Amino acid sequence: MSAPRAQRDRLGEALRAIVRARRTAPPATRQEAATPPSLAEMGLRLAALEREVGEVRSRVNGLLFAVVASVIAQLASKLVAG
């Protein structure tokens, strides 16, 4: 019975050490939030955001073009058949 108890004690100590380490070490997100980004970082973020918006815009335009082409094709087939 002493062997399982010793394992539980070691496990408990390990868990307590992990909890202590998490409490004492500040997460990286808190450090980033504490210091405002520089103008260069903000410029890089803005450029990345503009690229993403451009990609989404081109996807939406492509989808819209496909829908319009499909509608025109359906109308043309109805006109020819009718």
mmCIF file of the N, C-alpha and C atoms, coordinates in Angstrom:
data_MODEL
# 
_entry.id   MODEL 
# 
loop_
_atom_site.group_PDB 
_atom_site.id 
_atom_site.type_symbol 
_atom_site.label_atom_id 
_atom_site.label_alt_id 
_atom_site.label_comp_id 
_atom_site.label_asym_id 
_atom_site.label_entity_id 
_atom_site.label_seq_id 
_atom_site.pdbx_PDB_ins_code 
_atom_site.Cartn_x 
_atom_site.Cartn_y 
_atom_site.Cartn_z 
_atom_site.occupancy 
_atom_site.B_iso_or_equiv 
_atom_site.pdbx_formal_charge 
_atom_site.auth_seq_id 
_atom_site.auth_comp_id 
_atom_site.auth_asym_id 
_atom_site.auth_atom_id 
_atom_site.pdbx_PDB_model_num 
ATOM 1   N N  . MET A 1 1  ? 0.807   -1.191 0.000   1.00 0.00 ? 1  MET A N  1 
ATOM 2   C CA . MET A 1 1  ? 0.000   0.000  0.000   1.00 0.00 ? 1  MET A CA 1 
ATOM 3   C C  . MET A 1 1  ? 0.855   1.262  0.000   1.00 0.00 ? 1  MET A C  1 
ATOM 4   N N  . SER A 1 2  ? 2.082   1.177  0.452   1.00 0.00 ? 2  SER A N  1 
ATOM 5   C CA . SER A 1 2  ? 2.903   2.380  0.528   1.00 0.00 ? 2  SER A CA 1 
ATOM 6   C C  . SER A 1 2  ? 3.368   2.836  -0.856  1.00 0.00 ? 2  SER A C  1 
ATOM 7   N N  . ALA A 1 3  ? 3.538   1.902  -1.802  1.00 0.00 ? 3  ALA A N  1 
ATOM 8   C CA . ALA A 1 3  ? 3.990   2.286  -3.143  1.00 0.00 ? 3  ALA A CA 1 
ATOM 9   C C  . ALA A 1 3  ? 2.950   3.141  -3.865  1.00 0.00 ? 3  ALA A C  1 
ATOM 10  N N  . PRO A 1 4  ? 1.664   2.757  -3.903  1.00 0.00 ? 4  PRO A N  1 
ATOM 11  C CA . PRO A 1 4  ? 0.686   3.633  -4.569  1.00 0.00 ? 4  PRO A CA 1 
ATOM 12  C C  . PRO A 1 4  ? 0.560   4.986  -3.882  1.00 0.00 ? 4  PRO A C  1 
ATOM 13  N N  . ARG A 1 5  ? 0.683   4.999  -2.562  1.00 0.00 ? 5  ARG A N  1 
ATOM 14  C CA . ARG A 1 5  ? 0.578   6.270  -1.847  1.00 0.00 ? 5  ARG A CA 1 
ATOM 15  C C  . ARG A 1 5  ? 1.750   7.179  -2.204  1.00 0.00 ? 5  ARG A C  1 
ATOM 16  N N  . ALA A 1 6  ? 2.938   6.607  -2.333  1.00 0.00 ? 6  ALA A N  1 
ATOM 17  C CA . ALA A 1 6  ? 4.113   7.400  -2.713  1.00 0.00 ? 6  ALA A CA 1 
ATOM 18  C C  . ALA A 1 6  ? 3.940   7.959  -4.122  1.00 0.00 ? 6  ALA A C  1 
ATOM 19  N N  . GLN A 1 7  ? 3.355   7.168  -5.022  1.00 0.00 ? 7  GLN A N  1 
ATOM 20  C CA . GLN A 1 7  ? 3.110   7.649  -6.383  1.00 0.00 ? 7  GLN A CA 1 
ATOM 21  C C  . GLN A 1 7  ? 2.098   8.790  -6.370  1.00 0.00 ? 7  GLN A C  1 
ATOM 22  N N  . ARG A 1 8  ? 1.050   8.656  -5.555  1.00 0.00 ? 8  ARG A N  1 
ATOM 23  C CA . ARG A 1 8  ? 0.053   9.721  -5.461  1.00 0.00 ? 8  ARG A CA 1 
ATOM 24  C C  . ARG A 1 8  ? 0.675   10.993 -4.911  1.00 0.00 ? 8  ARG A C  1 
ATOM 25  N N  . ASP A 1 9  ? 1.568   10.846 -3.920  1.00 0.00 ? 9  ASP A N  1 
ATOM 26  C CA . ASP A 1 9  ? 2.226   12.020 -3.356  1.00 0.00 ? 9  ASP A CA 1 
ATOM 27  C C  . ASP A 1 9  ? 3.093   12.715 -4.407  1.00 0.00 ? 9  ASP A C  1 
ATOM 28  N N  . ARG A 1 10 ? 3.820   11.929 -5.197  1.00 0.00 ? 10 ARG A N  1 
ATOM 29  C CA . ARG A 1 10 ? 4.652   12.522 -6.245  1.00 0.00 ? 10 ARG A CA 1 
ATOM 30  C C  . ARG A 1 10 ? 3.792   13.183 -7.315  1.00 0.00 ? 10 ARG A C  1 
ATOM 31  N N  . LEU A 1 11 ? 2.683   12.541 -7.647  1.00 0.00 ? 11 LEU A N  1 
ATOM 32  C CA . LEU A 1 11 ? 1.772   13.125 -8.630  1.00 0.00 ? 11 LEU A CA 1 
ATOM 33  C C  . LEU A 1 11 ? 1.189   14.435 -8.102  1.00 0.00 ? 11 LEU A C  1 
ATOM 34  N N  . GLY A 1 12 ? 0.805   14.427 -6.833  1.00 0.00 ? 12 GLY A N  1 
ATOM 35  C CA . GLY A 1 12 ? 0.279   15.651 -6.227  1.00 0.00 ? 12 GLY A CA 1 
ATOM 36  C C  . GLY A 1 12 ? 1.311   16.761 -6.212  1.00 0.00 ? 12 GLY A C  1 
ATOM 37  N N  . GLU A 1 13 ? 2.550   16.419 -5.887  1.00 0.00 ? 13 GLU A N  1 
ATOM 38  C CA . GLU A 1 13 ? 3.614   17.427 -5.887  1.00 0.00 ? 13 GLU A CA 1 
ATOM 39  C C  . GLU A 1 13 ? 3.850   17.975 -7.288  1.00 0.00 ? 13 GLU A C  1 
ATOM 40  N N  . ALA A 1 14 ? 3.818   17.096 -8.271  1.00 0.00 ? 14 ALA A N  1 
ATOM 41  C CA . ALA A 1 14 ? 4.023   17.538 -9.651  1.00 0.00 ? 14 ALA A CA 1 
ATOM 42  C C  . ALA A 1 14 ? 2.900   18.465 -10.096 1.00 0.00 ? 14 ALA A C  1 
ATOM 43  N N  . LEU A 1 15 ? 1.669   18.117 -9.749  1.00 0.00 ? 15 LEU A N  1 
ATOM 44  C CA . LEU A 1 15 ? 0.536   18.971 -10.115 1.00 0.00 ? 15 LEU A CA 1 
ATOM 45  C C  . LEU A 1 15 ? 0.615   20.327 -9.422  1.00 0.00 ? 15 LEU A C  1 
ATOM 46  N N  . ARG A 1 16 ? 0.995   20.325 -8.148  1.00 0.00 ? 16 ARG A N  1 
ATOM 47  C CA . ARG A 1 16 ? 1.135   21.593 -7.435  1.00 0.00 ? 16 ARG A CA 1 
ATOM 48  C C  . ARG A 1 16 ? 2.247   22.450 -8.046  1.00 0.00 ? 16 ARG A C  1 
ATOM 49  N N  . ALA A 1 17 ? 3.330   21.812 -8.477  1.00 0.00 ? 17 ALA A N  1 
ATOM 50  C CA . ALA A 1 17 ? 4.423   22.558 -9.111  1.00 0.00 ? 17 ALA A CA 1 
ATOM 51  C C  . ALA A 1 17 ? 3.963   23.184 -10.421 1.00 0.00 ? 17 ALA A C  1 
ATOM 52  N N  . ILE A 1 18 ? 3.153   22.458 -11.190 1.00 0.00 ? 18 ILE A N  1 
ATOM 53  C CA . ILE A 1 18 ? 2.631   23.004 -12.448 1.00 0.00 ? 18 ILE A CA 1 
ATOM 54  C C  . ILE A 1 18 ? 1.734   24.202 -12.173 1.00 0.00 ? 18 ILE A C  1 
ATOM 55  N N  . VAL A 1 19 ? 0.869   24.072 -11.172 1.00 0.00 ? 19 VAL A N  1 
ATOM 56  C CA . VAL A 1 19 ? -0.034  25.180 -10.834 1.00 0.00 ? 19 VAL A CA 1 
ATOM 57  C C  . VAL A 1 19 ? 0.764   26.391 -10.376 1.00 0.00 ? 19 VAL A C  1 
ATOM 58  N N  . ARG A 1 20 ? 1.784   26.174 -9.558  1.00 0.00 ? 20 ARG A N  1 
ATOM 59  C CA . ARG A 1 20 ? 2.617   27.291 -9.100  1.00 0.00 ? 20 ARG A CA 1 
ATOM 60  C C  . ARG A 1 20 ? 3.319   27.963 -10.274 1.00 0.00 ? 20 ARG A C  1 
ATOM 61  N N  . ALA A 1 21 ? 3.824   27.157 -11.202 1.00 0.00 ? 21 ALA A N  1 
ATOM 62  C CA . ALA A 1 21 ? 4.527   27.718 -12.361 1.00 0.00 ? 21 ALA A CA 1 
ATOM 63  C C  . ALA A 1 21 ? 3.580   28.551 -13.215 1.00 0.00 ? 21 ALA A C  1 
ATOM 64  N N  . ARG A 1 22 ? 2.352   28.102 -13.365 1.00 0.00 ? 22 ARG A N  1 
ATOM 65  C CA . ARG A 1 22 ? 1.386   28.865 -14.166 1.00 0.00 ? 22 ARG A CA 1 
ATOM 66  C C  . ARG A 1 22 ? 1.009   30.172 -13.481 1.00 0.00 ? 22 ARG A C  1 
ATOM 67  N N  . ARG A 1 23 ? 0.945   30.154 -12.166 1.00 0.00 ? 23 ARG A N  1 
ATOM 68  C CA . ARG A 1 23 ? 0.572   31.376 -11.437 1.00 0.00 ? 23 ARG A CA 1 
ATOM 69  C C  . ARG A 1 23 ? 1.681   32.415 -11.481 1.00 0.00 ? 23 ARG A C  1 
ATOM 70  N N  . THR A 1 24 ? 2.927   31.975 -11.414 1.00 0.00 ? 24 THR A N  1 
ATOM 71  C CA . THR A 1 24 ? 4.032   32.926 -11.334 1.00 0.00 ? 24 THR A CA 1 
ATOM 72  C C  . THR A 1 24 ? 4.461   33.438 -12.698 1.00 0.00 ? 24 THR A C  1 
ATOM 73  N N  . ALA A 1 25 ? 4.349   32.643 -13.750 1.00 0.00 ? 25 ALA A N  1 
ATOM 74  C CA . ALA A 1 25 ? 4.787   33.073 -15.076 1.00 0.00 ? 25 ALA A CA 1 
ATOM 75  C C  . ALA A 1 25 ? 3.642   33.775 -15.797 1.00 0.00 ? 25 ALA A C  1 
ATOM 76  N N  . PRO A 1 26 ? 3.817   35.048 -16.149 1.00 0.00 ? 26 PRO A N  1 
ATOM 77  C CA . PRO A 1 26 ? 2.744   35.739 -16.878 1.00 0.00 ? 26 PRO A CA 1 
ATOM 78  C C  . PRO A 1 26 ? 2.664   35.221 -18.309 1.00 0.00 ? 26 PRO A C  1 
ATOM 79  N N  . PRO A 1 27 ? 1.476   35.039 -18.816 1.00 0.00 ? 27 PRO A N  1 
ATOM 80  C CA . PRO A 1 27 ? 1.355   34.570 -20.192 1.00 0.00 ? 27 PRO A CA 1 
ATOM 81  C C  . PRO A 1 27 ? 1.824   35.633 -21.177 1.00 0.00 ? 27 PRO A C  1 
ATOM 82  N N  . ALA A 1 28 ? 2.206   35.187 -22.360 1.00 0.00 ? 28 ALA A N  1 
ATOM 83  C CA . ALA A 1 28 ? 2.741   36.099 -23.371 1.00 0.00 ? 28 ALA A CA 1 
ATOM 84  C C  . ALA A 1 28 ? 1.694   37.110 -23.810 1.00 0.00 ? 28 ALA A C  1 
ATOM 85  N N  . THR A 1 29 ? 0.428   36.712 -23.806 1.00 0.00 ? 29 THR A N  1 
ATOM 86  C CA . THR A 1 29 ? -0.613  37.642 -24.259 1.00 0.00 ? 29 THR A CA 1 
ATOM 87  C C  . THR A 1 29 ? -0.740  38.819 -23.312 1.00 0.00 ? 29 THR A C  1 
ATOM 88  N N  . ARG A 1 30 ? -0.538  38.594 -22.035 1.00 0.00 ? 30 ARG A N  1 
ATOM 89  C CA . ARG A 1 30 ? -0.602  39.709 -21.087 1.00 0.00 ? 30 ARG A CA 1 
ATOM 90  C C  . ARG A 1 30 ? 0.552   40.669 -21.322 1.00 0.00 ? 30 ARG A C  1 
ATOM 91  N N  . GLN A 1 31 ? 1.719   40.135 -21.621 1.00 0.00 ? 31 GLN A N  1 
ATOM 92  C CA . GLN A 1 31 ? 2.868   40.991 -21.871 1.00 0.00 ? 31 GLN A CA 1 
ATOM 93  C C  . GLN A 1 31 ? 2.654   41.808 -23.136 1.00 0.00 ? 31 GLN A C  1 
ATOM 94  N N  . GLU A 1 32 ? 2.088   41.185 -24.169 1.00 0.00 ? 32 GLU A N  1 
ATOM 95  C CA . GLU A 1 32 ? 1.838   41.905 -25.410 1.00 0.00 ? 32 GLU A CA 1 
ATOM 96  C C  . GLU A 1 32 ? 0.788   42.990 -25.198 1.00 0.00 ? 32 GLU A C  1 
ATOM 97  N N  . ALA A 1 33 ? -0.227  42.693 -24.403 1.00 0.00 ? 33 ALA A N  1 
ATOM 98  C CA . ALA A 1 33 ? -1.286  43.669 -24.169 1.00 0.00 ? 33 ALA A CA 1 
ATOM 99  C C  . ALA A 1 33 ? -0.784  44.832 -23.321 1.00 0.00 ? 33 ALA A C  1 
ATOM 100 N N  . ALA A 1 34 ? 0.201   44.588 -22.482 1.00 0.00 ? 34 ALA A N  1 
ATOM 101 C CA . ALA A 1 34 ? 0.705   45.635 -21.605 1.00 0.00 ? 34 ALA A CA 1 
ATOM 102 C C  . ALA A 1 34 ? 1.486   46.681 -22.392 1.00 0.00 ? 34 ALA A C  1 
ATOM 103 N N  . THR A 1 35 ? 2.187   46.266 -23.456 1.00 0.00 ? 35 THR A N  1 
ATOM 104 C CA . THR A 1 35 ? 2.949   47.218 -24.252 1.00 0.00 ? 35 THR A CA 1 
ATOM 105 C C  . THR A 1 35 ? 2.232   47.434 -25.577 1.00 0.00 ? 35 THR A C  1 
ATOM 106 N N  . PRO A 1 36 ? 1.921   48.670 -25.907 1.00 0.00 ? 36 PRO A N  1 
ATOM 107 C CA . PRO A 1 36 ? 1.229   48.919 -27.175 1.00 0.00 ? 36 PRO A CA 1 
ATOM 108 C C  . PRO A 1 36 ? 2.158   48.625 -28.352 1.00 0.00 ? 36 PRO A C  1 
ATOM 109 N N  . PRO A 1 37 ? 1.588   48.185 -29.465 1.00 0.00 ? 37 PRO A N  1 
ATOM 110 C CA . PRO A 1 37 ? 2.437   47.878 -30.621 1.00 0.00 ? 37 PRO A CA 1 
ATOM 111 C C  . PRO A 1 37 ? 3.036   49.150 -31.214 1.00 0.00 ? 37 PRO A C  1 
ATOM 112 N N  . SER A 1 38 ? 4.195   49.002 -31.808 1.00 0.00 ? 38 SER A N  1 
ATOM 113 C CA . SER A 1 38 ? 4.845   50.153 -32.427 1.00 0.00 ? 38 SER A CA 1 
ATOM 114 C C  . SER A 1 38 ? 4.167   50.473 -33.756 1.00 0.00 ? 38 SER A C  1 
ATOM 115 N N  . LEU A 1 39 ? 4.513   51.608 -34.310 1.00 0.00 ? 39 LEU A N  1 
ATOM 116 C CA . LEU A 1 39 ? 3.933   52.002 -35.596 1.00 0.00 ? 39 LEU A CA 1 
ATOM 117 C C  . LEU A 1 39 ? 4.311   51.019 -36.696 1.00 0.00 ? 39 LEU A C  1 
ATOM 118 N N  . ALA A 1 40 ? 5.526   50.496 -36.647 1.00 0.00 ? 40 ALA A N  1 
ATOM 119 C CA . ALA A 1 40 ? 5.953   49.527 -37.658 1.00 0.00 ? 40 ALA A CA 1 
ATOM 120 C C  . ALA A 1 40 ? 5.123   48.248 -37.561 1.00 0.00 ? 40 ALA A C  1 
ATOM 121 N N  . GLU A 1 41 ? 4.899   47.771 -36.329 1.00 0.00 ? 41 GLU A N  1 
ATOM 122 C CA . GLU A 1 41 ? 4.075   46.570 -36.149 1.00 0.00 ? 41 GLU A CA 1 
ATOM 123 C C  . GLU A 1 41 ? 2.651   46.812 -36.616 1.00 0.00 ? 41 GLU A C  1 
ATOM 124 N N  . MET A 1 42 ? 2.123   47.993 -36.297 1.00 0.00 ? 42 MET A N  1 
ATOM 125 C CA . MET A 1 42 ? 0.765   48.311 -36.731 1.00 0.00 ? 42 MET A CA 1 
ATOM 126 C C  . MET A 1 42 ? 0.685   48.387 -38.252 1.00 0.00 ? 42 MET A C  1 
ATOM 127 N N  . GLY A 1 43 ? 1.731   48.916 -38.880 1.00 0.00 ? 43 GLY A N  1 
ATOM 128 C CA . GLY A 1 43 ? 1.775   48.969 -40.340 1.00 0.00 ? 43 GLY A CA 1 
ATOM 129 C C  . GLY A 1 43 ? 1.795   47.583 -40.953 1.00 0.00 ? 43 GLY A C  1 
ATOM 130 N N  . LEU A 1 44 ? 2.572   46.680 -40.350 1.00 0.00 ? 44 LEU A N  1 
ATOM 131 C CA . LEU A 1 44 ? 2.623   45.303 -40.850 1.00 0.00 ? 44 LEU A CA 1 
ATOM 132 C C  . LEU A 1 44 ? 1.281   44.608 -40.678 1.00 0.00 ? 44 LEU A C  1 
ATOM 133 N N  . ARG A 1 45 ? 0.652   44.827 -39.529 1.00 0.00 ? 45 ARG A N  1 
ATOM 134 C CA . ARG A 1 45 ? -0.666  44.223 -39.300 1.00 0.00 ? 45 ARG A CA 1 
ATOM 135 C C  . ARG A 1 45 ? -1.696  44.761 -40.285 1.00 0.00 ? 45 ARG A C  1 
ATOM 136 N N  . LEU A 1 46 ? -1.632  46.066 -40.544 1.00 0.00 ? 46 LEU A N  1 
ATOM 137 C CA . LEU A 1 46 ? -2.563  46.679 -41.488 1.00 0.00 ? 46 LEU A CA 1 
ATOM 138 C C  . LEU A 1 46 ? -2.345  46.133 -42.895 1.00 0.00 ? 46 LEU A C  1 
ATOM 139 N N  . ALA A 1 47 ? -1.094  45.977 -43.291 1.00 0.00 ? 47 ALA A N  1 
ATOM 140 C CA . ALA A 1 47 ? -0.805  45.429 -44.619 1.00 0.00 ? 47 ALA A CA 1 
ATOM 141 C C  . ALA A 1 47 ? -1.314  43.998 -44.737 1.00 0.00 ? 47 ALA A C  1 
ATOM 142 N N  . ALA A 1 48 ? -1.131  43.206 -43.687 1.00 0.00 ? 48 ALA A N  1 
ATOM 143 C CA . ALA A 1 48 ? -1.629  41.825 -43.709 1.00 0.00 ? 48 ALA A CA 1 
ATOM 144 C C  . ALA A 1 48 ? -3.150  41.806 -43.778 1.00 0.00 ? 48 ALA A C  1 
ATOM 145 N N  . LEU A 1 49 ? -3.781  42.694 -43.035 1.00 0.00 ? 49 LEU A N  1 
ATOM 146 C CA . LEU A 1 49 ? -5.243  42.769 -43.058 1.00 0.00 ? 49 LEU A CA 1 
ATOM 147 C C  . LEU A 1 49 ? -5.749  43.199 -44.432 1.00 0.00 ? 49 LEU A C  1 
ATOM 148 N N  . GLU A 1 50 ? -5.062  44.154 -45.054 1.00 0.00 ? 50 GLU A N  1 
ATOM 149 C CA . GLU A 1 50 ? -5.451  44.582 -46.398 1.00 0.00 ? 50 GLU A CA 1 
ATOM 150 C C  . GLU A 1 50 ? -5.318  43.440 -47.403 1.00 0.00 ? 50 GLU A C  1 
ATOM 151 N N  . ARG A 1 51 ? -4.265  42.627 -47.269 1.00 0.00 ? 51 ARG A N  1 
ATOM 152 C CA . ARG A 1 51 ? -4.108  41.464 -48.160 1.00 0.00 ? 51 ARG A CA 1 
ATOM 153 C C  . ARG A 1 51 ? -5.251  40.484 -47.971 1.00 0.00 ? 51 ARG A C  1 
ATOM 154 N N  . GLU A 1 52 ? -5.607  40.221 -46.711 1.00 0.00 ? 52 GLU A N  1 
ATOM 155 C CA . GLU A 1 52 ? -6.708  39.294 -46.438 1.00 0.00 ? 52 GLU A CA 1 
ATOM 156 C C  . GLU A 1 52 ? -8.021  39.817 -47.000 1.00 0.00 ? 52 GLU A C  1 
ATOM 157 N N  . VAL A 1 53 ? -8.270  41.115 -46.835 1.00 0.00 ? 53 VAL A N  1 
ATOM 158 C CA . VAL A 1 53 ? -9.499  41.708 -47.366 1.00 0.00 ? 53 VAL A CA 1 
ATOM 159 C C  . VAL A 1 53 ? -9.509  41.602 -48.885 1.00 0.00 ? 53 VAL A C  1 
ATOM 160 N N  . GLY A 1 54 ? -8.374  41.829 -49.517 1.00 0.00 ? 54 GLY A N  1 
ATOM 161 C CA . GLY A 1 54 ? -8.281  41.701 -50.971 1.00 0.00 ? 54 GLY A CA 1 
ATOM 162 C C  . GLY A 1 54 ? -8.570  40.286 -51.439 1.00 0.00 ? 54 GLY A C  1 
ATOM 163 N N  . GLU A 1 55 ? -8.045  39.293 -50.708 1.00 0.00 ? 55 GLU A N  1 
ATOM 164 C CA . GLU A 1 55 ? -8.310  37.896 -51.063 1.00 0.00 ? 55 GLU A CA 1 
ATOM 165 C C  . GLU A 1 55 ? -9.791  37.571 -50.930 1.00 0.00 ? 55 GLU A C  1 
ATOM 166 N N  . VAL A 1 56 ? -10.399 38.013 -49.848 1.00 0.00 ? 56 VAL A N  1 
ATOM 167 C CA . VAL A 1 56 ? -11.829 37.748 -49.641 1.00 0.00 ? 56 VAL A CA 1 
ATOM 168 C C  . VAL A 1 56 ? -12.648 38.457 -50.707 1.00 0.00 ? 56 VAL A C  1 
ATOM 169 N N  . ARG A 1 57 ? -12.273 39.672 -51.034 1.00 0.00 ? 57 ARG A N  1 
ATOM 170 C CA . ARG A 1 57 ? -12.995 40.424 -52.066 1.00 0.00 ? 57 ARG A CA 1 
ATOM 171 C C  . ARG A 1 57 ? -12.926 39.696 -53.406 1.00 0.00 ? 57 ARG A C  1 
ATOM 172 N N  . SER A 1 58 ? -11.753 39.181 -53.755 1.00 0.00 ? 58 SER A N  1 
ATOM 173 C CA . SER A 1 58 ? -11.639 38.478 -55.038 1.00 0.00 ? 58 SER A CA 1 
ATOM 174 C C  . SER A 1 58 ? -12.444 37.183 -55.025 1.00 0.00 ? 58 SER A C  1 
ATOM 175 N N  . ARG A 1 59 ? -12.496 36.493 -53.897 1.00 0.00 ? 59 ARG A N  1 
ATOM 176 C CA . ARG A 1 59 ? -13.321 35.278 -53.802 1.00 0.00 ? 59 ARG A CA 1 
ATOM 177 C C  . ARG A 1 59 ? -14.798 35.609 -53.959 1.00 0.00 ? 59 ARG A C  1 
ATOM 178 N N  . VAL A 1 60 ? -15.236 36.671 -53.294 1.00 0.00 ? 60 VAL A N  1 
ATOM 179 C CA . VAL A 1 60 ? -16.643 37.075 -53.385 1.00 0.00 ? 60 VAL A CA 1 
ATOM 180 C C  . VAL A 1 60 ? -16.972 37.492 -54.810 1.00 0.00 ? 60 VAL A C  1 
ATOM 181 N N  . ASN A 1 61 ? -16.089 38.246 -55.446 1.00 0.00 ? 61 ASN A N  1 
ATOM 182 C CA . ASN A 1 61 ? -16.325 38.648 -56.829 1.00 0.00 ? 61 ASN A CA 1 
ATOM 183 C C  . ASN A 1 61 ? -16.396 37.434 -57.752 1.00 0.00 ? 61 ASN A C  1 
ATOM 184 N N  . GLY A 1 62 ? -15.534 36.456 -57.530 1.00 0.00 ? 62 GLY A N  1 
ATOM 185 C CA . GLY A 1 62 ? -15.576 35.236 -58.337 1.00 0.00 ? 62 GLY A CA 1 
ATOM 186 C C  . GLY A 1 62 ? -16.874 34.479 -58.146 1.00 0.00 ? 62 GLY A C  1 
ATOM 187 N N  . LEU A 1 63 ? -17.320 34.386 -56.914 1.00 0.00 ? 63 LEU A N  1 
ATOM 188 C CA . LEU A 1 63 ? -18.582 33.699 -56.628 1.00 0.00 ? 63 LEU A CA 1 
ATOM 189 C C  . LEU A 1 63 ? -19.752 34.449 -57.248 1.00 0.00 ? 63 LEU A C  1 
ATOM 190 N N  . LEU A 1 64 ? -19.752 35.755 -57.127 1.00 0.00 ? 64 LEU A N  1 
ATOM 191 C CA . LEU A 1 64 ? -20.818 36.563 -57.725 1.00 0.00 ? 64 LEU A CA 1 
ATOM 192 C C  . LEU A 1 64 ? -20.840 36.402 -59.245 1.00 0.00 ? 64 LEU A C  1 
ATOM 193 N N  . PHE A 1 65 ? -19.671 36.393 -59.862 1.00 0.00 ? 65 PHE A N  1 
ATOM 194 C CA . PHE A 1 65 ? -19.592 36.197 -61.307 1.00 0.00 ? 65 PHE A CA 1 
ATOM 195 C C  . PHE A 1 65 ? -20.149 34.833 -61.695 1.00 0.00 ? 65 PHE A C  1 
ATOM 196 N N  . ALA A 1 66 ? -19.831 33.799 -60.916 1.00 0.00 ? 66 ALA A N  1 
ATOM 197 C CA . ALA A 1 66 ? -20.342 32.456 -61.213 1.00 0.00 ? 66 ALA A CA 1 
ATOM 198 C C  . ALA A 1 66 ? -21.858 32.412 -61.091 1.00 0.00 ? 66 ALA A C  1 
ATOM 199 N N  . VAL A 1 67 ? -22.416 33.065 -60.090 1.00 0.00 ? 67 VAL A N  1 
ATOM 200 C CA . VAL A 1 67 ? -23.873 33.076 -59.909 1.00 0.00 ? 67 VAL A CA 1 
ATOM 201 C C  . VAL A 1 67 ? -24.543 33.819 -61.061 1.00 0.00 ? 67 VAL A C  1 
ATOM 202 N N  . VAL A 1 68 ? -24.003 34.971 -61.421 1.00 0.00 ? 68 VAL A N  1 
ATOM 203 C CA . VAL A 1 68 ? -24.587 35.745 -62.524 1.00 0.00 ? 68 VAL A CA 1 
ATOM 204 C C  . VAL A 1 68 ? -24.493 34.962 -63.827 1.00 0.00 ? 68 VAL A C  1 
ATOM 205 N N  . ALA A 1 69 ? -23.378 34.314 -64.076 1.00 0.00 ? 69 ALA A N  1 
ATOM 206 C CA . ALA A 1 69 ? -23.229 33.510 -65.292 1.00 0.00 ? 69 ALA A CA 1 
ATOM 207 C C  . ALA A 1 69 ? -24.230 32.362 -65.303 1.00 0.00 ? 69 ALA A C  1 
ATOM 208 N N  . SER A 1 70 ? -24.453 31.736 -64.159 1.00 0.00 ? 70 SER A N  1 
ATOM 209 C CA . SER A 1 70 ? -25.423 30.643 -64.075 1.00 0.00 ? 70 SER A CA 1 
ATOM 210 C C  . SER A 1 70 ? -26.839 31.139 -64.349 1.00 0.00 ? 70 SER A C  1 
ATOM 211 N N  . VAL A 1 71 ? -27.191 32.279 -63.792 1.00 0.00 ? 71 VAL A N  1 
ATOM 212 C CA . VAL A 1 71 ? -28.531 32.837 -64.014 1.00 0.00 ? 71 VAL A CA 1 
ATOM 213 C C  . VAL A 1 71 ? -28.717 33.196 -65.484 1.00 0.00 ? 71 VAL A C  1 
ATOM 214 N N  . ILE A 1 72 ? -27.714 33.805 -66.096 1.00 0.00 ? 72 ILE A N  1 
ATOM 215 C CA . ILE A 1 72 ? -27.814 34.157 -67.519 1.00 0.00 ? 72 ILE A CA 1 
ATOM 216 C C  . ILE A 1 72 ? -27.940 32.900 -68.370 1.00 0.00 ? 72 ILE A C  1 
ATOM 217 N N  . ALA A 1 73 ? -27.191 31.854 -68.033 1.00 0.00 ? 73 ALA A N  1 
ATOM 218 C CA . ALA A 1 73 ? -27.284 30.604 -68.789 1.00 0.00 ? 73 ALA A CA 1 
ATOM 219 C C  . ALA A 1 73 ? -28.667 29.987 -68.652 1.00 0.00 ? 73 ALA A C  1 
ATOM 220 N N  . GLN A 1 74 ? -29.241 30.019 -67.459 1.00 0.00 ? 74 GLN A N  1 
ATOM 221 C CA . GLN A 1 74 ? -30.593 29.478 -67.267 1.00 0.00 ? 74 GLN A CA 1 
ATOM 222 C C  . GLN A 1 74 ? -31.627 30.290 -68.036 1.00 0.00 ? 74 GLN A C  1 
ATOM 223 N N  . LEU A 1 75 ? -31.510 31.605 -68.019 1.00 0.00 ? 75 LEU A N  1 
ATOM 224 C CA . LEU A 1 75 ? -32.437 32.449 -68.769 1.00 0.00 ? 75 LEU A CA 1 
ATOM 225 C C  . LEU A 1 75 ? -32.315 32.197 -70.271 1.00 0.00 ? 75 LEU A C  1 
ATOM 226 N N  . ALA A 1 76 ? -31.091 32.052 -70.737 1.00 0.00 ? 76 ALA A N  1 
ATOM 227 C CA . ALA A 1 76 ? -30.886 31.790 -72.163 1.00 0.00 ? 76 ALA A CA 1 
ATOM 228 C C  . ALA A 1 76 ? -31.482 30.449 -72.564 1.00 0.00 ? 76 ALA A C  1 
ATOM 229 N N  . SER A 1 77 ? -31.314 29.430 -71.697 1.00 0.00 ? 77 SER A N  1 
ATOM 230 C CA . SER A 1 77 ? -31.878 28.118 -72.040 1.00 0.00 ? 77 SER A CA 1 
ATOM 231 C C  . SER A 1 77 ? -33.405 28.153 -72.039 1.00 0.00 ? 77 SER A C  1 
ATOM 232 N N  . LYS A 1 78 ? -34.001 28.942 -71.167 1.00 0.00 ? 78 LYS A N  1 
ATOM 233 C CA . LYS A 1 78 ? -35.464 29.067 -71.145 1.00 0.00 ? 78 LYS A CA 1 
ATOM 234 C C  . LYS A 1 78 ? -35.965 29.817 -72.379 1.00 0.00 ? 78 LYS A C  1 
ATOM 235 N N  . LEU A 1 79 ? -35.216 30.834 -72.800 1.00 0.00 ? 79 LEU A N  1 
ATOM 236 C CA . LEU A 1 79 ? -35.614 31.577 -73.992 1.00 0.00 ? 79 LEU A CA 1 
ATOM 237 C C  . LEU A 1 79 ? -35.526 30.708 -75.244 1.00 0.00 ? 79 LEU A C  1 
ATOM 238 N N  . VAL A 1 80 ? -34.482 29.899 -75.323 1.00 0.00 ? 80 VAL A N  1 
ATOM 239 C CA . VAL A 1 80 ? -34.309 29.027 -76.485 1.00 0.00 ? 80 VAL A CA 1 
ATOM 240 C C  . VAL A 1 80 ? -35.369 27.932 -76.475 1.00 0.00 ? 80 VAL A C  1 
ATOM 241 N N  . ALA A 1 81 ? -35.665 27.381 -75.307 1.00 0.00 ? 81 ALA A N  1 
ATOM 242 C CA . ALA A 1 81 ? -36.638 26.286 -75.207 1.00 0.00 ? 81 ALA A CA 1 
ATOM 243 C C  . ALA A 1 81 ? -38.069 26.801 -75.344 1.00 0.00 ? 81 ALA A C  1 
ATOM 244 N N  . GLY A 1 82 ? -38.331 28.007 -74.947 1.00 0.00 ? 82 GLY A N  1 
ATOM 245 C CA . GLY A 1 82 ? -39.695 28.509 -74.855 1.00 0.00 ? 82 GLY A CA 1 
ATOM 246 C C  . GLY A 1 82 ? -40.175 29.153 -76.075 1.00 0.00 ? 82 GLY A C  1 
# 
